[in-house]
């Protein structure tokens, strides 16, 4: 995963992967999408995360999934 996109530090949220520059766990985005919320809903609730970060994360996750089945 792109280090400038997601960070993990024991000093931030106990080492939970978060969007860089925020305290917002990546899992929160995934949970929101799984619950049927839109990206806009997520961004409204977590304004410290940018749309660019969300889209880049989802694109990288997609690329990794596709690569893993090839």
Backbone torsions as a table, in degrees:
resi	resn	phi	psi	omega
1	UNK	NA	139.3	179.1
2	UNK	-56.4	118.3	-175.6
3	UNK	-63.3	-30.0	179.4
4	UNK	-78.5	-8.8	-179.5
5	UNK	-94.3	-45.9	-177.6
6	UNK	-125.7	137.7	177.1
7	UNK	-128.0	155.0	175.6
8	UNK	-134.8	125.4	177.9
9	UNK	-146.4	136.6	178.3
10	UNK	-60.5	-20.3	-179.7
11	UNK	-84.1	-11.4	-178.9
12	UNK	-120.6	113.7	177.6
13	UNK	53.8	34.4	176.4
14	UNK	61.9	26.0	178.1
15	UNK	91.5	2.5	177.0
16	UNK	-64.1	137.3	176.0
17	UNK	-61.7	124.9	-179.5
18	UNK	-126.9	159.4	172.4
19	UNK	-65.1	132.3	-177.0
20	UNK	-52.2	135.6	177.9
21	UNK	80.2	6.0	-179.7
22	UNK	-133.0	178.6	171.2
23	UNK	-114.8	23.9	-176.9
24	UNK	-95.1	113.4	179.0
25	UNK	-64.7	141.4	175.7
26	UNK	-58.4	-36.3	-179.8
27	UNK	-58.1	-30.4	179.0
28	UNK	-63.6	-40.1	175.6
29	UNK	-62.5	-48.5	-178.3
30	UNK	-61.3	-42.0	177.5
31	UNK	-62.6	-40.7	179.7
32	UNK	-63.4	-46.3	179.4
33	UNK	-64.9	-40.7	178.5
34	UNK	-62.2	-32.4	-179.8
35	UNK	-79.9	-1.4	177.2
36	UNK	95.3	5.2	177.1
37	UNK	-76.3	156.8	177.7
38	UNK	-91.0	168.2	174.4
39	UNK	-60.1	-40.4	178.7
40	UNK	-60.6	-40.5	176.9
41	UNK	-59.7	-46.7	-180.0
42	UNK	-59.9	-49.0	-177.7
43	UNK	-63.1	-33.5	177.1
44	UNK	-64.6	-38.7	-179.5
45	UNK	-79.7	-21.6	-177.2
46	UNK	-133.3	73.2	-174.1
47	UNK	-66.4	-11.1	177.5
48	UNK	-78.6	-12.5	177.0
49	UNK	-96.2	134.2	179.8
50	UNK	-92.5	157.5	175.6
51	UNK	-59.2	-39.4	179.0
52	UNK	-57.2	-43.1	179.3
53	UNK	-63.2	-44.7	-178.8
54	UNK	-63.2	-48.6	-178.1
55	UNK	-64.0	-43.3	179.2
56	UNK	-62.5	-41.0	178.1
57	UNK	-62.1	-48.2	-178.7
58	UNK	-64.6	-38.9	178.0
59	UNK	-65.0	-42.1	179.3
60	UNK	-67.5	-39.8	177.6
61	UNK	-62.2	-42.7	177.8
62	UNK	-61.2	-47.5	-179.4
63	UNK	-59.5	-41.2	179.4
64	UNK	-66.8	-39.1	178.6
65	UNK	-65.3	-45.0	-179.8
66	UNK	-63.6	-43.6	-180.0
67	UNK	-64.3	-31.6	-176.4
68	UNK	-74.5	-20.1	-179.8
69	UNK	-98.7	-4.3	-179.9
70	UNK	-87.2	NA	NA
